[in-house]
Amino acid sequence: MIDDKDLKALMDYGESENPVVSLYLDVDLTKRTKEEVMLVLRGLLKEASAQADKADIERIRDFFTLEYDWQAKGVAVFSCEKSGLWQTYSLAAPVQDGVYVMPKPYVRSLVILKALHDRYGIALVSREQARFFLLHMGEVMEYEGVVGSIPGRHKQGGWAQARYQRHIDERAAQQLRSAAEAFVNLYSKEKWNYIILGGTDENTNMFQEFLPSNLRELVIGSFAADMTASTREIRDEALALAQAFEKKRAASLVKEAVTKAAKGKGAAIGLDDTLNAVREGRVQVLLVMPGFKASGRACENCGYVTVQEIENCPFCSANMVEVPDVVERAVEQTFKANGKVVVVQDGEELKKAGSIAALLRY
């Protein structure tokens, strides 16, 4: 899977005099056969051949014929042999088939893919042990867990039993505290976007109390499960929580943007105002419909983009050139400026506002 460093490197790739081929292919074999995938590939390469160099077409064809292992659900390929560019990425989620021949890599599909799939850390906890998981792109991977050693129930009665039970409770609390510490250490490496907890209410509540405040703020919910739950069961429970959370979050962000824009402060809605906010580096969260595109012009010098038909940049007077998708430029610039891109799947309110909006830093 491509990481942020790789993605920013593709974005920083300067416009080349030689055409760059960016190809996205859905290779999910649960939906179609290898033969059907290769048929789609041949069609995409034929479409690109009018503008792309023959060497790039042949190299991409050879990659899928001779090298690709068919283990991913999506593949992204970037090729410009004359400029020394060759990158392939196997993706854990499907992508929409497409090919783009441009002076630089077309990365919007990758940014949208990342925006659609936040990383969730999952902690399944009990009084005796803990298991940690990653939920990303609809799949769950288990990390090495934390196993404690808590004494079993004591059958002795009277005061001895009460003292022993207090000992059990103290050891259980210590186990949950240790599990929380291990989870914090794992977070420092993994940097999940959000956290989901599993177990009984009592155990998940106590575990959450042992987390530092910055991690408690990332917890979006919990589900009931025992420690023997399968990875599939964990996936189904966590995915349902994540999908509900993402839908609610997107709707809330759109409502906030529309409300703030109406008051004239803290947000921009519609393409023109949003593009201006992107240019000024003020976008904290960019909200966009998944299929929204618009052609326009971009400054060859400072990168300013607009849908207006102008010949020279109003900010640096450099030449403006036509670009097929100014929304892709906005997504790219927001990502490079460490803003967050949120793809709004069910966005009737956003559609009414122009299919794009932004919450601003200032």
C-alpha positions in Angstrom: 0.0 0.0 0.0 1.2 3.5 -0.8 2.1 5.7 2.2 2.0 9.4 2.6 5.7 9.8 1.8 5.3 8.0 -1.5 2.1 10.0 -2.3 3.8 13.3 -1.7 6.8 12.2 -3.8 4.4 11.6 -6.7 2.8 15.0 -6.1 6.2 16.7 -6.1 7.1 15.1 -9.5 7.6 18.1 -11.7 5.7 18.4 -15.0 7.7 16.5 -17.6 8.1 17.2 -21.3 7.5 13.5 -21.8 4.0 12.1 -21.1 3.4 10.3 -17.9 1.0 7.3 -17.9 -1.0 6.9 -14.7 -3.1 3.7 -14.8 -5.6 2.4 -12.2 -7.0 -1.1 -12.4 -9.5 -3.0 -10.4 -8.0 -6.5 -9.9 -10.4 -7.8 -7.3 -10.9 -11.4 -8.5 -14.0 -11.8 -6.4 -15.7 -9.5 -9.0 -14.2 -10.6 -12.3 -11.8 -13.2 -13.7 -8.1 -12.6 -14.7 -9.2 -12.8 -18.3 -11.8 -10.1 -17.8 -9.2 -7.9 -16.0 -6.7 -8.3 -18.8 -9.5 -7.4 -21.3 -10.1 -4.1 -19.5 -6.3 -3.5 -19.3 -6.0 -3.9 -23.1 -8.8 -1.4 -23.6 -7.1 1.1 -21.3 -3.8 0.8 -23.0 -5.4 1.1 -26.4 -7.0 4.3 -25.2 -3.7 5.7 -23.9 -1.6 4.7 -26.9 -2.6 7.8 -28.9 -0.7 10.1 -26.5 1.6 7.8 -24.5 5.0 6.5 -25.6 5.1 3.0 -26.9 7.7 2.0 -24.4 5.4 2.9 -21.5 2.5 0.9 -23.0 4.7 -2.1 -23.4 6.2 -1.9 -20.0 2.8 -1.7 -18.3 1.5 -4.6 -20.4 4.6 -6.7 -19.5 4.2 -5.9 -15.8 0.7 -7.4 -15.7 1.6 -10.3 -18.0 4.9 -11.3 -16.4 5.3 -9.8 -12.9 2.1 -9.0 -11.1 1.1 -11.6 -8.5 -2.7 -11.1 -8.4 -2.8 -10.7 -4.6 -4.2 -7.2 -4.4 -7.6 -5.7 -5.1 -6.4 -2.6 -6.9 -3.2 -1.6 -8.7 -1.8 1.8 -9.5 1.0 2.2 -12.1 3.0 5.3 -13.0 5.3 5.1 -16.0 7.5 7.6 -18.0 10.5 5.6 -19.2 12.1 8.7 -20.8 12.1 10.5 -17.5 13.1 7.4 -15.4 9.7 7.1 -13.7 8.3 3.6 -12.9 6.2 3.0 -9.8 3.7 0.3 -9.1 1.5 0.0 -6.0 -0.6 -2.9 -4.9 -3.7 -1.7 -3.0 -5.9 -3.4 -0.4 -9.1 -1.9 -1.9 -10.4 -1.8 -5.4 -10.0 1.4 -7.6 -12.0 2.6 -10.5 -10.5 1.6 -13.8 -8.9 4.5 -15.6 -5.8 5.7 -17.5 -4.5 9.3 -17.7 -1.7 10.6 -20.0 -0.5 13.9 -18.6 2.7 15.8 -17.9 2.7 14.5 -14.3 1.3 11.6 -12.3 -2.5 11.7 -11.8 -2.8 11.0 -8.1 -6.4 12.0 -7.3 -7.6 8.4 -7.3 -5.0 7.5 -4.6 -5.8 10.5 -2.4 -9.5 9.7 -2.7 -8.8 6.1 -1.8 -6.9 7.1 1.3 -9.6 9.6 2.3 -12.2 6.9 2.0 -10.3 4.5 4.3 -9.1 5.8 7.6 -6.9 3.5 9.8 -8.6 2.2 12.9 -6.8 0.7 15.9 -8.9 -2.0 17.7 -8.3 -3.2 21.2 -10.2 -6.3 22.4 -9.7 -6.5 26.1 -10.7 -8.6 29.1 -9.5 -8.9 32.7 -7.0 -11.5 31.6 -5.6 -10.5 28.2 -5.8 -8.2 25.2 -5.7 -8.5 21.4 -4.9 -5.6 19.1 -6.0 -5.2 15.5 -5.7 -2.8 12.5 -8.9 -2.1 10.4 -8.0 -0.6 7.1 -9.7 -0.7 3.7 -12.3 -3.1 5.0 -9.7 -5.7 6.2 -8.5 -6.6 9.6 -4.9 -7.5 10.6 -4.1 -8.7 14.1 -1.0 -7.4 16.0 0.8 -9.3 18.6 -1.4 -9.1 21.7 -0.7 -8.7 25.4 -1.4 -11.7 27.7 -1.6 -11.3 31.4 -1.7 -13.9 34.2 -4.7 -13.4 36.4 -5.5 -16.0 39.1 -8.7 -17.9 38.8 -11.8 -17.6 41.1 -11.1 -18.6 44.7 -13.8 -20.8 46.4 -12.8 -20.0 50.0 -15.5 -18.1 51.9 -15.5 -15.3 54.5 -13.0 -12.6 54.9 -10.3 -14.6 53.0 -12.5 -14.7 50.0 -13.1 -10.9 50.1 -9.4 -10.2 50.4 -8.7 -12.6 47.6 -11.3 -11.0 45.4 -9.8 -7.6 46.0 -6.5 -9.1 44.9 -8.1 -10.4 41.7 -9.6 -7.0 41.0 -6.3 -5.2 41.6 -4.5 -7.7 39.3 -7.3 -7.2 36.6 -6.9 -3.4 36.8 -3.1 -3.8 36.5 -3.6 -6.0 33.5 -5.8 -3.5 31.8 -3.4 -0.7 32.7 -0.5 -2.7 31.1 -2.6 -3.4 28.1 -3.4 0.3 27.7 0.3 1.1 28.0 1.1 -1.5 25.2 -1.6 0.0 23.1 -0.2 3.5 23.5 3.2 2.3 22.5 1.7 0.6 19.4 -0.1 3.9 18.5 3.2 5.8 18.6 4.3 3.6 15.7 1.0 3.1 13.8 -0.7 6.5 14.3 -4.3 5.3 13.7 -6.9 7.9 12.8 -9.5 6.4 15.2 -9.9 3.7 17.8 -12.5 1.1 18.5 -12.8 -1.0 21.6 -14.1 -4.5 22.1 -15.1 -6.4 25.2 -17.6 -6.0 28.1 -18.7 -2.4 29.0 -16.9 -2.7 32.4 -13.6 -3.7 30.8 -13.7 -1.3 27.8 -14.6 1.6 30.2 -11.7 0.8 32.5 -9.3 0.3 29.6 -10.3 3.7 28.2 -9.7 5.4 31.5 -6.1 4.2 31.4 -5.5 5.8 27.9 -4.1 9.3 27.7 -6.6 12.0 26.8 -5.4 12.3 23.2 -6.2 8.7 22.5 -9.5 8.8 24.4 -10.6 11.5 22.0 -10.0 9.0 19.1 -12.4 6.3 20.5 -15.5 6.2 18.3 -17.3 3.3 20.0 -17.2 -0.2 21.3 -18.7 -3.6 20.7 -19.3 -6.7 22.8 -17.0 -9.7 22.1 -15.1 -12.3 23.9 -11.4 -13.0 23.6 -11.9 -16.0 21.3 -13.7 -14.0 18.6 -12.4 -14.7 15.1 -10.8 -12.1 13.0 -13.8 -12.2 10.7 -16.1 -11.5 13.7 -13.9 -8.6 14.8 -13.9 -7.2 11.3 -17.7 -7.3 10.9 -18.3 -5.6 14.3 -15.6 -2.9 13.8 -16.5 -2.2 10.2 -20.1 -1.6 11.0 -19.1 0.9 13.7 -16.6 2.6 11.4 -19.0 3.0 8.5 -21.7 4.5 10.7 -19.2 6.9 12.2 -17.8 8.0 8.8 -21.3 8.7 7.4 -22.3 10.7 10.5 -19.0 12.6 10.6 -19.2 13.5 6.9 -22.7 14.8 7.3 -21.7 16.8 10.4 -18.7 18.4 8.6 -20.9 19.4 5.6 -23.5 20.9 7.8 -20.8 22.8 9.7 -19.3 24.1 6.4 -22.6 25.3 5.0 -23.6 27.0 8.3 -20.2 28.8 8.7 -20.2 29.8 5.0 -23.6 31.4 5.5 -22.2 33.4 8.3 -19.3 34.4 6.2 -16.6 33.0 8.4 -14.6 29.8 8.8 -15.7 27.9 5.6 -15.9 28.1 1.9 -18.5 26.4 -0.4 -18.6 26.1 -4.1 -15.7 25.7 -6.5 -14.5 29.3 -6.8 -14.4 30.1 -3.1 -12.9 26.7 -2.2 -10.1 27.1 -4.9 -9.2 30.5 -3.5 -9.0 29.0 0.1 -6.8 26.2 -1.2 -4.4 28.7 -2.9 -4.2 30.7 0.4 -3.3 27.5 2.3 -6.3 28.0 4.7 -8.0 24.6 4.1 -8.1 22.4 7.2 -10.7 19.9 5.8 -11.6 19.7 2.1 -15.0 18.1 1.5 -15.7 16.7 -2.0 -18.1 14.5 -3.8 -16.3 11.3 -5.1 -16.9 11.9 -8.8 -16.8 15.7 -9.0 -14.5 17.1 -11.7 -14.1 20.4 -13.5 -11.8 21.6 -16.2 -10.0 24.9 -15.8 -6.7 26.7 -15.9 -3.5 26.5 -13.7 -0.6 28.9 -13.3 2.7 27.4 -14.7 4.6 29.3 -11.9 2.7 29.4 -8.6 0.2 26.7 -9.2 -2.9 28.9 -8.8 -6.0 27.1 -10.3 -9.3 28.6 -11.5 -12.2 27.8 -13.6 -12.1 31.3 -15.1 -10.9 31.8 -18.7 -7.8 33.9 -18.0 -4.5 34.0 -19.9 -2.2 35.3 -17.1 -2.1 34.6 -13.4 -3.6 37.4 -11.3 -1.0 36.8 -8.6 2.3 36.4 -10.4 1.4 37.3 -14.0 2.8 33.9 -15.3 1.1 32.0 -18.1 -2.1 30.1 -17.4 -2.5 26.6 -19.0 -5.5 24.4 -19.4 -5.9 21.5 -17.0 -8.5 18.7 -17.2 -9.4 18.7 -13.5 -8.9 21.6 -11.1 -10.5 19.5 -8.4 -7.6 17.1 -8.6 -5.3 20.0 -8.1 -7.2 21.2 -5.1 -7.1 17.7 -3.5 -3.4 17.5 -4.2 -2.6 20.9 -2.8 -4.7 20.3 0.3 -2.9 17.0 1.0 0.5 18.6 0.5 -0.4 21.4 3.0 -1.3 18.7 5.6 -5.0 19.4 5.3 -7.5 16.5 5.5 -9.6 15.4 2.5 -13.0 13.9 3.3 -15.0 12.2 0.5 -18.7 12.6 1.1 -20.5 9.6 -0.3 -24.1 10.5 0.5 -23.8 14.3 0.0 -27.1 15.8 -1.2 -26.5 18.9 1.0 -22.9 19.2 -0.4 -24.2 18.7 -3.9 -26.5 21.7 -3.4 -23.6 23.7 -2.2 -21.6 23.0 -5.4 -20.2 19.5 -4.7 -17.1 20.9 -2.9 -16.5 22.9 0.3 -13.9 23.5 2.9 -13.5 24.2 6.6 -10.8 26.8 7.1 -7.9 27.2 9.5 -8.6 30.9 9.9 
